[in-house]
Amino acid sequence: MASTYTLISSQVLASSAASVTFSSIPATYTDLVVRASARDTGAGTTAWLQGKWNTSTSGYSETYLTGNGSAAASGRVGSQTVWGASGYISSDAAGNTASTFGSTEIYIPNYAAATAKPQSVFSVQESNSASTGVIISSMAMLWNNTATISSILIQASGTFDIGSSFYLYGISNA
């Protein structure tokens, strides 16, 4: 079966913003994919993406694995009010490379099915600083809700920088 990606919506920030929202997502596709290239204006050494499906504040859990070439970590977080607290993006922290954006892809199969919504996430944060080269994060997330995903709120741990870009694709099996 061939899969066809259709761009539903895109947003490239001309000014910094605390969040980005995709709304009125049609229920006509099989799966959804969110791709982001983002940077946080905060001074924290790490920054991350997080968000909500349909503005829901319950039912999120995740299992994650992260690594930076010298250390690795894994864990499970349940009963969250947002998804994705481990999806790393680049930040303006002292020592981090200026103007470097982190990349994240979120794959949401069967987003319109009346079942709980599993998702997979892959994120990369780059910095040419002496302490960190690349942080890679992979997550399996679950939204324990049977509603069709019709809106997606994506927020940074601080504020998204100018030039951060977000793309929402629908996937159809043709």
N, C-alpha and C positions, 0 to 999 in steps of 0.2 A: 504494500500500500504506500503510495507516495504521499508525502505531507506537503501542504502548501502554507507558507507563512504569509499573512496579510497584515500590513501595518494598520493598526486601528487608530493609534494616536501617538504623537511625540511631543516632547517639551524640552527645549534647550533654554536654560535660564539666562536672561539678559541682565538680571540683578539677583542678588542673593535672596534665598527664600528658606523658610523653616520646613516647608513641605511641598510636595507635588501630589496632585490628585488626578486620577483617571476616573471619570464617571460615565454613566450611561453605557456601560460595556454590554454589547449585544450578546445574547445567549445562543448565537448561531454557529459557534466554533466548537471544536472538540476540546482543545487545550488552549491555555494562554502562556505567553512568555513575556517577561519583563526584563529588559536589558537597561542597565544604568552605567554611566561613566560619571562618577561623582567625586567631589572633594568637599570636605567640611572646613569651614573657616575657623573652627575652634583650635585652641592651643593644646588640646589633649594629645598624647602620643598615639592613641588609636581613636578612630571614629567608626561609626557603623550605621548601616541602614536599618530602619525598623518601620513598621507600619500596621495597617489594619485593613481587613477586607470588610466592605460594607459598613464601615465605622464601628464594627463590633469590638468590644473591649473585653472579650472573654473567649476561652477555648483554645488558646494557642500553646503549642509545645514544640520543642526542638531537640534534636540530638546533633551535636557538632563535633568537628575535628578541625583543629587549626595547627599550623606549623610555620616556622620562619627560617628553617635551615639549620638551626641549632637547638631548638626545643619544640616539643609538640604538646598539645593538650586536647582533651576530649571531655565530653560531659553531656548531661541531659538536663533540660530545664522544662518544667511543666507549669501549668496554670498561669500563663502569662497574659497580660492585658494588651500586648502588641506582639507581632511576629518579628523574628530576625535580629535579636540583639547581638548576634555573632557575625553578621555580614559586614566585614570590614571594608572601609573606604579610606582614601588618603586624607590627611589633615594638615593644618598649618602649624603643627607643633614645632617647637625649636628643634633644629637638626633634621627635620624632614625635608625632602626635596621640594622646592617651590614649584608650583604649577603642575604637579603630578596628580592624576586622577586615578582612583581605584575603579575596578570593573566588577560588576555583579550581574549574574543571570539567575532569574527565578523561573522555574518551570512548574506550571500548575496543570496537571492532567485532570480531565473530567470536571472542570470548574462549574458546569451547569448541572451536574448530576445531584440527585437528592441523597448524597452520602457525605461523610466527613471528607475534607479536602487535604490530601497529602501534597507536599511540594518539595522540590529539590532546589538547593541554592549553592552556587559556587561563586566565591568572591576572591579578589586579589587586591592587596594594598601594596603599592611600591614606594620605596624610599631609598635614596642613595646615601643615607646617613651611615655613619660608622657602626651604629648598633643594629640596624635592621635593613635588609635588602628587600625581601618580599615576605609578606604574610599571606598565606593561603588559608581559606576557610571553606569548608564544605559542610552543608547542613541538610538534614531531613527534617522538614517541618510538617506540622499537622494543625489544621484548623478544624476543631471538632464541632462542626456546624453543617447542616444539610442545605442551607440557602445557596442559591446560585450567586457567584461572585459578580456583582454588578458595578462595584466601585473599588478602587484601590488607592489608599492613602500611603504615601512613602515619605518618611521624615528622616532627617539626619539626627545624630546624637547631639548636634549643635545646630548649625545653619549651613545649607548647601551653598557652595561658592558659585560665582558667575561662571558660565560655561558648562556646568553640570548638565548632563543630558539623560533623558529617560524615554524609552521606547516601549510601547505595548503592542504585541503581535497576537493575532488569533491564528490558530493552526487548524486546518481542515484536512481530513483524510479524503483524498480524491482518488 
